[in-house]
């Protein structure tokens, strides 16, 4: 096996999307140190990504997606010069897995698939409705998994699903660069304290679900509530709500502006497989948080010591009330989260493990290991 490797990485979204940025883009410079040259080719560009969920841009978006499909054909033609094709989630945002089929059937190139979300779980888009799921052809995910030489999974739950389909899996959590995602100076942004949430329009419904607990809390304690990237207004009685659009340039500072983070989820098929990245970002920044006891999020909160778990409105009220009232608890939990992040979420360690998977896929090209989960972690 050569000590050099050429990898074509394809992703549905540009680096503005967290999945692309944190699952592959941030590792590209580090992979070079392991002898891997990686070229990243997103399906849609930054401009289309910014307007993808704008209801007023649907017709124009359809045209741009068609053009993106044509561009992806060009990427397929060039794939022959690479040793491995790394697919982050899916090569194309719409349609069947024609790219993955061509890579494996026609080019005979090994595919390493990266899954940070349960894309096989049906969901209804808040913008495109049921049509969105049909156009995306979510049933293709199982086929892509089976065509892959190796699947990198965001957590053990996804790895178990992948293993059930007979594919080889390795767990690599979604992590942030702890040198950038670091605690602010001091332990408070002043008075009143800031409770906050950072997400997208697709996860805003989870935040809305804890509205009653927040309103009850406001009757007892004074605080500000900050919402970043929600895409619509959050109506909370008696609470000062600050709403800002998400910005890549301001991403770290938005986390640092919080004294307490919240991470509500629904107990459904999608949330149980989530990678828990928001909890990891809170921990990296030394922010104590309250989260729903769902999937790997429960595990991160317990093992890091950085989060309280809340299953009911009363749980949410009591956990947030304690954090607002006890500075020492906030400090201790924030420090515990930061220490846990430094120990478990090192970019260099993850880049080394990722490079091992990519080299192994190249070495074992055209060989499959059905049901082999010996290196699943």
C-alpha positions as CSV (number, residue, x, y, z in Angstrom):
1,X,0.0,0.0,0.0
2,X,1.3,3.4,-0.9
3,X,1.9,5.8,1.9
4,X,0.0,8.5,0.0
5,X,-3.8,8.5,-0.6
6,X,-6.0,10.6,-2.8
7,X,-9.5,11.0,-1.5
8,X,-12.5,12.6,-3.1
9,X,-15.0,13.9,-0.4
10,X,-18.5,14.6,-1.5
11,X,-21.2,16.2,0.7
12,X,-24.7,17.5,0.1
13,X,-24.0,20.8,1.7
14,X,-21.1,23.4,1.7
15,X,-19.0,24.1,4.8
16,X,-21.6,26.5,6.2
17,X,-23.5,23.3,7.2
18,X,-22.3,21.8,10.5
19,X,-22.2,18.3,9.1
20,X,-19.8,19.2,6.3
21,X,-17.7,21.5,8.4
22,X,-17.3,19.3,11.5
23,X,-17.4,15.8,9.9
24,X,-14.8,16.4,7.1
25,X,-13.7,19.9,6.3
26,X,-12.0,20.6,9.6
27,X,-9.9,17.4,9.2
28,X,-8.6,18.0,5.7
29,X,-5.5,19.9,6.9
30,X,-4.7,17.3,9.5
31,X,-5.2,14.4,7.1
32,X,-2.3,15.8,5.0
33,X,0.0,15.0,7.9
34,X,-1.1,11.4,7.6
35,X,-0.4,11.3,3.8
36,X,-3.9,11.9,2.6
37,X,-4.8,14.6,0.1
38,X,-8.6,15.2,0.2
39,X,-10.6,17.3,-2.2
40,X,-14.1,18.4,-0.9
41,X,-16.9,18.8,-3.4
42,X,-20.3,19.9,-2.0
43,X,-23.5,19.3,-4.0
44,X,-24.9,22.7,-3.4
45,X,-23.0,26.0,-2.9
46,X,-23.1,28.6,-0.2
47,X,-25.6,30.8,-2.0
48,X,-28.1,27.9,-2.5
49,X,-27.6,26.7,1.0
50,X,-28.5,30.1,2.4
51,X,-31.9,30.1,0.6
52,X,-32.6,26.4,0.5
53,X,-35.4,26.7,3.1
54,X,-36.8,30.0,2.0
55,X,-40.4,29.4,0.8
56,X,-40.1,32.3,-1.6
57,X,-37.2,30.7,-3.4
58,X,-38.5,27.2,-4.0
59,X,-38.9,27.5,-7.8
60,X,-35.4,29.0,-8.2
61,X,-33.9,26.4,-5.9
62,X,-35.3,23.6,-8.1
63,X,-33.4,25.0,-11.1
64,X,-30.2,25.4,-9.0
65,X,-30.4,21.9,-7.7
66,X,-30.8,20.6,-11.3
67,X,-27.6,22.5,-12.2
68,X,-25.9,21.0,-9.1
69,X,-26.8,17.5,-10.4
70,X,-25.1,18.3,-13.7
71,X,-22.0,19.5,-11.8
72,X,-22.0,16.3,-9.8
73,X,-21.7,14.3,-13.0
74,X,-18.4,16.1,-13.5
75,X,-17.2,15.1,-10.1
76,X,-18.1,11.5,-10.9
77,X,-16.0,11.6,-14.1
78,X,-13.0,12.9,-12.0
79,X,-13.5,10.2,-9.3
80,X,-11.5,7.7,-11.3
81,X,-8.2,9.4,-10.3
82,X,-8.9,9.0,-6.6
83,X,-8.2,6.0,-4.3
84,X,-11.2,6.4,-2.1
85,X,-14.5,8.3,-2.3
86,X,-15.7,9.7,1.0
87,X,-19.4,10.3,1.1
88,X,-20.6,12.6,3.9
89,X,-24.3,11.6,4.3
90,X,-25.1,11.4,0.5
91,X,-23.5,12.6,-2.7
92,X,-26.7,14.3,-4.0
93,X,-29.4,16.1,-2.1
94,X,-32.1,14.7,-4.3
95,X,-32.9,11.5,-6.3
96,X,-31.6,7.9,-6.1
97,X,-28.0,7.0,-5.3
98,X,-26.8,7.2,-8.9
99,X,-23.4,8.7,-7.9
100,X,-22.7,6.0,-5.3
101,X,-23.8,3.2,-7.7
102,X,-21.5,4.5,-10.4
103,X,-18.5,4.8,-8.1
104,X,-18.9,1.2,-6.8
105,X,-20.1,-0.5,-10.0
106,X,-18.4,1.4,-12.9
107,X,-15.3,2.8,-11.3
108,X,-14.7,0.1,-8.7
109,X,-13.7,2.6,-6.1
110,X,-14.2,1.9,-2.4
111,X,-16.7,4.2,-0.6
112,X,-16.4,5.3,3.0
113,X,-19.7,6.7,4.1
114,X,-20.1,9.1,7.0
115,X,-23.4,9.2,8.9
116,X,-24.1,11.7,11.7
117,X,-27.9,11.5,11.4
118,X,-30.4,8.7,10.9
119,X,-31.2,9.6,7.3
120,X,-33.2,6.4,6.9
121,X,-35.8,7.7,9.3
122,X,-38.8,9.4,7.6
123,X,-39.4,13.0,8.5
124,X,-41.5,15.8,7.1
125,X,-39.7,19.0,6.0
126,X,-41.2,22.1,7.6
127,X,-40.8,23.9,4.2
128,X,-41.2,21.2,1.6
129,X,-43.5,18.8,3.5
130,X,-43.8,15.2,2.4
131,X,-42.6,16.2,-1.1
132,X,-39.2,16.9,0.4
133,X,-38.8,13.3,1.7
134,X,-40.0,11.8,-1.6
135,X,-37.6,14.0,-3.7
136,X,-34.7,13.1,-1.4
137,X,-35.4,9.3,-1.8
138,X,-34.6,8.5,1.8
139,X,-34.8,4.8,1.0
140,X,-31.5,5.2,-0.8
141,X,-29.6,5.4,2.5
142,X,-29.7,1.6,3.2
143,X,-28.3,1.0,-0.3
144,X,-25.5,3.5,0.2
145,X,-24.6,1.8,3.5
146,X,-24.5,-1.6,1.8
147,X,-22.3,-0.3,-1.0
148,X,-19.8,1.2,1.4
149,X,-16.6,-0.5,2.4
150,X,-16.8,1.2,5.8
151,X,-19.3,3.5,7.5
152,X,-18.2,6.1,10.0
153,X,-21.0,6.7,12.5
154,X,-21.7,9.6,14.8
155,X,-22.6,7.4,17.7
156,X,-23.2,3.7,18.8
157,X,-26.9,3.8,17.9
158,X,-26.1,4.6,14.2
159,X,-23.4,1.9,14.3
160,X,-25.8,-0.7,15.5
161,X,-28.2,0.1,12.6
162,X,-25.3,-0.1,10.1
163,X,-24.1,-3.4,11.6
164,X,-27.6,-4.8,11.2
165,X,-27.2,-4.2,7.4
166,X,-24.0,-6.2,7.4
167,X,-21.6,-3.2,6.9
168,X,-18.5,-2.4,8.8
169,X,-18.7,0.5,11.2
170,X,-16.5,2.8,13.3
171,X,-17.9,5.3,15.7
172,X,-16.4,8.8,15.5
173,X,-18.4,11.5,17.3
174,X,-18.9,14.9,15.9
175,X,-16.4,17.1,17.6
176,X,-15.3,20.8,17.6
177,X,-11.8,22.2,17.8
178,X,-11.3,22.9,21.5
179,X,-8.7,25.5,20.7
180,X,-11.5,27.6,19.1
181,X,-14.5,26.4,21.0
182,X,-13.2,27.5,24.4
183,X,-14.6,29.1,27.5
184,X,-15.1,32.8,27.8
185,X,-13.1,34.7,30.4
186,X,-14.9,34.6,33.7
187,X,-18.1,32.7,34.3
188,X,-20.9,35.1,33.6
189,X,-21.8,37.7,31.0
190,X,-23.3,39.9,33.6
191,X,-26.8,40.4,34.8
192,X,-29.2,39.0,34.0
193,X,-27.8,35.6,33.2
194,X,-28.3,34.3,29.7
195,X,-29.9,31.0,28.9
196,X,-29.7,30.1,25.3
197,X,-30.1,27.7,22.4
198,X,-28.3,27.5,19.0
199,X,-29.9,25.5,16.3
200,X,-31.9,25.6,13.0
201,X,-35.4,26.0,11.8
202,X,-35.8,22.2,11.7
203,X,-35.0,21.8,15.4
204,X,-36.9,24.9,16.6
205,X,-39.9,22.8,17.5
206,X,-37.8,21.1,20.2
207,X,-37.1,24.4,21.8
208,X,-40.7,25.5,21.6
209,X,-41.7,22.3,23.6
210,X,-40.1,23.6,26.8
211,X,-41.9,27.0,26.6
212,X,-44.1,26.3,29.7
213,X,-41.1,25.5,31.9
214,X,-39.3,28.7,30.8
215,X,-42.4,30.8,31.4
216,X,-42.8,29.3,34.9
217,X,-39.1,30.0,35.5
218,X,-39.5,33.6,34.5
219,X,-42.0,34.1,37.3
220,X,-39.3,33.2,39.8
221,X,-36.0,34.3,38.3
222,X,-34.9,37.1,36.0
223,X,-32.9,36.0,32.9
224,X,-32.5,36.6,29.2
225,X,-33.1,34.0,26.6
226,X,-31.0,33.9,23.5
227,X,-32.1,32.0,20.3
228,X,-29.6,31.7,17.5
229,X,-30.7,30.3,14.1
230,X,-34.3,29.4,14.9
231,X,-35.7,30.9,11.7
232,X,-38.9,32.1,13.4
233,X,-39.9,34.1,16.5
234,X,-40.1,32.4,19.9
235,X,-43.0,33.7,21.9
236,X,-42.4,33.4,25.7
237,X,-44.6,35.3,28.2
238,X,-42.6,37.5,30.5
239,X,-39.2,36.7,29.1
240,X,-36.7,39.0,27.3
241,X,-35.9,37.0,24.2
242,X,-33.0,37.9,22.0
243,X,-33.2,36.4,18.5
244,X,-30.3,36.5,16.0
245,X,-29.5,34.8,12.7
246,X,-26.8,32.1,12.7
247,X,-23.5,33.3,11.3
248,X,-20.4,31.2,10.7
249,X,-18.2,34.1,11.6
250,X,-20.0,34.5,14.9
251,X,-20.5,30.9,15.8
252,X,-18.0,30.6,18.7
253,X,-18.9,33.9,20.2
254,X,-22.6,33.0,20.2
255,X,-21.8,30.0,22.3
256,X,-19.6,32.0,24.6
257,X,-22.4,34.6,25.1
258,X,-24.4,31.9,27.0
259,X,-24.3,31.2,30.7
260,X,-26.5,28.2,30.5
261,X,-27.4,26.1,27.5
262,X,-30.5,24.1,26.7
263,X,-30.8,21.0,24.5
264,X,-34.4,19.8,24.3
265,X,-35.3,16.8,22.0
266,X,-38.3,14.7,21.3
267,X,-38.4,11.0,22.1
268,X,-38.7,9.9,18.5
269,X,-36.9,7.8,15.9
270,X,-34.8,10.8,14.7
271,X,-33.7,12.2,18.0
272,X,-32.7,8.8,19.4
273,X,-30.0,8.6,16.8
274,X,-28.7,12.2,16.9
275,X,-25.0,12.7,17.4
276,X,-25.4,15.1,20.4
277,X,-23.1,17.7,18.9
278,X,-24.8,20.7,20.7
279,X,-23.9,19.0,24.1
280,X,-20.3,18.6,22.9
281,X,-20.1,22.3,21.9
282,X,-21.5,23.4,25.2
283,X,-18.9,21.2,27.0
284,X,-16.0,22.5,24.9
285,X,-17.0,26.1,25.8
286,X,-17.4,25.3,29.5
287,X,-21.2,26.0,29.5
288,X,-23.4,24.0,31.8
289,X,-26.5,22.7,30.1
290,X,-29.8,21.0,30.5
291,X,-30.8,18.4,28.0
292,X,-33.5,15.8,27.3
293,X,-32.4,12.2,28.3
294,X,-32.4,11.0,24.7
295,X,-29.9,8.8,22.9
296,X,-26.2,9.8,23.1
297,X,-27.1,13.2,24.6
298,X,-28.0,11.5,27.9
299,X,-24.6,9.7,27.8
300,X,-22.6,12.9,27.1
301,X,-24.4,14.8,29.9
302,X,-23.8,12.0,32.5
303,X,-20.2,11.2,31.5
304,X,-19.0,14.8,31.2
305,X,-20.7,16.0,34.4
306,X,-21.6,19.2,32.4
307,X,-25.4,18.7,32.0
308,X,-28.6,18.0,33.9
309,X,-31.2,15.8,32.3
310,X,-34.8,16.9,32.1
311,X,-37.7,14.7,30.9
312,X,-40.7,16.8,32.1
313,X,-41.6,20.4,32.3
314,X,-41.0,20.2,36.1
315,X,-37.5,18.7,35.4
316,X,-36.7,21.6,33.1
317,X,-37.9,24.2,35.6
318,X,-35.9,22.6,38.5
319,X,-32.7,22.1,36.6
320,X,-32.6,25.6,35.2
321,X,-33.7,27.1,38.5
322,X,-30.7,25.4,40.2
323,X,-28.3,26.6,37.6
324,X,-29.6,30.2,37.8
325,X,-29.4,30.3,41.5
326,X,-26.1,28.6,42.2
327,X,-23.0,30.1,40.7
328,X,-20.7,27.4,42.1
329,X,-22.7,24.7,40.4
330,X,-22.5,26.5,37.1
331,X,-18.7,26.9,37.5
332,X,-18.1,23.3,38.5
333,X,-20.2,21.8,35.7
334,X,-18.6,24.1,33.2
335,X,-15.1,23.1,34.3
336,X,-16.1,19.4,34.2
337,X,-17.4,19.8,30.7
338,X,-14.3,21.5,29.5
339,X,-12.0,18.9,31.0
340,X,-14.0,16.1,29.5
341,X,-13.8,17.8,26.1
342,X,-10.1,18.2,26.3
343,X,-9.7,14.5,27.2
344,X,-12.1,13.0,24.7
345,X,-12.5,15.4,21.7
346,X,-9.0,16.0,20.3
347,X,-9.0,16.8,16.6
348,X,-5.6,15.1,16.2
349,X,-6.8,11.9,17.6
350,X,-9.9,11.8,15.5
351,X,-7.9,12.7,12.3
352,X,-5.6,9.7,13.0
353,X,-8.6,7.3,13.3
354,X,-10.2,8.7,10.2
355,X,-7.0,8.3,8.3
356,X,-6.8,4.7,9.4
357,X,-10.3,4.0,8.1
358,X,-9.5,5.6,4.7
359,X,-6.2,3.7,4.2
360,X,-7.9,0.5,5.2
361,X,-10.7,1.0,2.7
362,X,-8.1,1.6,0.0
363,X,-6.1,-1.5,0.9
364,X,-9.2,-3.7,1.1
365,X,-10.8,-2.3,-2.0
366,X,-13.5,-4.6,-3.4
367,X,-13.5,-6.7,-0.3
368,X,-16.6,-6.7,2.0
369,X,-16.8,-7.8,5.6
370,X,-20.6,-8.4,6.2
371,X,-21.5,-8.3,9.8
372,X,-17.9,-7.5,11.0
373,X,-18.2,-4.9,13.7
374,X,-15.0,-5.9,15.4
375,X,-13.7,-2.3,15.4
376,X,-17.0,-0.6,16.2
377,X,-16.4,1.6,19.3
